[in-house]
C-alpha cells in the first residue's frame, strides 16, 4: 500500500467488491488501519457486519455533512463513529440478546479476552475455519488458541473446554459480590 491514510471512509456498496469484504481484507492486511463504513439509511445490519469485519464505525450516508469531518477526527483520536440513535439500538439489542451465560466472562480467570472470544464462537458450533474468518485470524492461530484453552482448563477435547468455560460463566455472576 503506497498511501496510508489516517482513516479510510468506505462505501458499503461498491461495484465488484462490497465495503464489508473490503474492510475485512484491509484490516487483515493492516490491523491498525481505521475504517469507517458509509451505509444507506436503514441499513444497520450492514453497519454491524462492517463492525464485525473490523471497521471502527459506520455512518449513514444521510448524516449531516458538517458532522462527517468531526466523526472522522474523533475516530482518528480513538473514538468510535456510530450515531447516537444506533448506539441506543445496539444497547437495546445487547440487553435483549443476553441469553443464559453466553458472552459472560469472569473478571479474573485463566483465559485471556481473545480466548473467550474463541470460546464464544466455538459454542454455537463454529469450526476453527469459521472462527478464523469471523475474527480475521489464521486458522493456525485459532487452533493454537484452542490448544491453549484446553491446556489452561485441563481438558482434552473442545466439548470439554466448552463445558468448563460454561461452568466458569455460571460462577462469574455469583463471585462478583
N, C-alpha and C positions, 0 to 999 in steps of 0.2 A: 504494500500500500504506500503510494508516494506521498499522499497528503494524510495527515492525521488530525481531523477536526476535533475540537473540544467536545462537541455534541453533534450527533447525526440526527437530523429530522427526517424520518422515514414515512413515506406514504404507505398505508396498509394495503392498498390495492394498486398494483402496478402491472404492466404487461409483461408476461414471461415469468416473473418471479414475484410472489406476494411478499409484502413487507414483513410478515411474521417469520417466514422462512429466511428471508434476507437478514433479519435481525439475529436469528439463531446462528447463522453462518458467521456473521460479523463478530458476535460475542464469543463464539467458539475460537475464532482466529485471534481476536483481541479482547480478552476477558475484561479489561478495564475500560473498554470503549463505552461511552454513554450514548444510548439510543432512545429517542422519543418517537413514538409512532403516532401518526395522524390518522384518525378514523372518521368515518361519516357519522353524523348524528344517529344515535340509537344503536350503534354497533359496539356495545360494551363488551360483549363476549369476545369480539375480535381484539379489543384492547386488553382483555385478560389474557388471551393467548399470547399477545405481544409481551406482556409482563413475564409470563412463564418462559418465553423464549429468551429473556434476558434484557428486555427494554427496562428503562428506569422510569418510564412514564408513558402515558398516552393521552392525547388531547383530541377533542372533536374538531373537525375542520371548520365548524361554525363558531369556534371560540373567538372572542374579541381580539382583533388584530393587534391592539396595543398590549394585550396580555401575553402574546406569544414570546416576545423578547424577554419579558420578565420570567416566564416559565423556563425558558432555556437557560437563562442566567442562574436561576435557582437550582436547576439540575447540575450545572457546572459547579455550584457551590455545595453540592452534596444532598440536595433535597430531591424528592420525587415530583413528577409533574402529572398530577391527577386532579381533576376538577373536584370541588367540594361536594358536589352532588354525587359524583361517582364514589368518592370516599365514603359518603353516607351509605350508598348501596352496598359497598364492599363490607362495611361494618355489619349491616343487616344480614348480608349473605353469610358472613362469618358466624354470627350469632345463631342463625337458623341452621347452618351446616354442621355445627358441632354435635356430633352423634357419638355416644359412647365415649371411649377414651382416645380414639384416633386423633393423632396430632398432639396430644399431651406429651410433654417431656419433663422429666424430673429436673429440678433446678440443679441438683447435684446427682451425678450418676456416672457410670462407666463409659457411656457413649458420647461422642462428640456431636455437635449440631448436624454435621454432614452425615454422620452415621444414622442419626434419627431420620434425616431426610430419606436415606436409602430405605430404612425400615418402613417409612410412610408409603413409599412407592411399592415395596415388595408386598405389603399387607394385602392390597386388593388383588394380588396375583400377577403383578407385572414380572416379566422376565428381566434378567440383567441387561439385555439389549434395550428393552423398553425403558428401563430406569436410566440407562446411559443417555438415551435420546432425550428423555424428559428433562434431565438435569444438565444436559450439554457436557457430558463426560465421556471418556472412552469406556468401552465395555470392560477392559482390563482394570481400569480404576475402580469401577463398580464392584467387580469380583474381588479386588483387593480389600475394599471396604467391607464386603460381606464376610471375608475371612477374618478380618479384624473384629467385626461384631461377634462372630461365633466364638472367637478366642476370648474376648472380653466377657462374654456371657457364659462361658464354659459349656457350650453346647456343640453338637456335631452335625446339625442339619439346619437348613433355612427355616423349616417349620418350627423347630425347637427355638431358634433365635426369635422368631415372631411371637411365640408363646411367652418367652422370657421377657421380651420388650413389653408385651401387653401386661404382664404381671408388674413390671416397673411402673407402667402408666396407672395401674389401679392403686398402687401405693402412693403415687405422687400427690393426689389431692389431699389424702389424709396426713401426709408428712409435712404439709405446708403450714399447719397450725402451730 
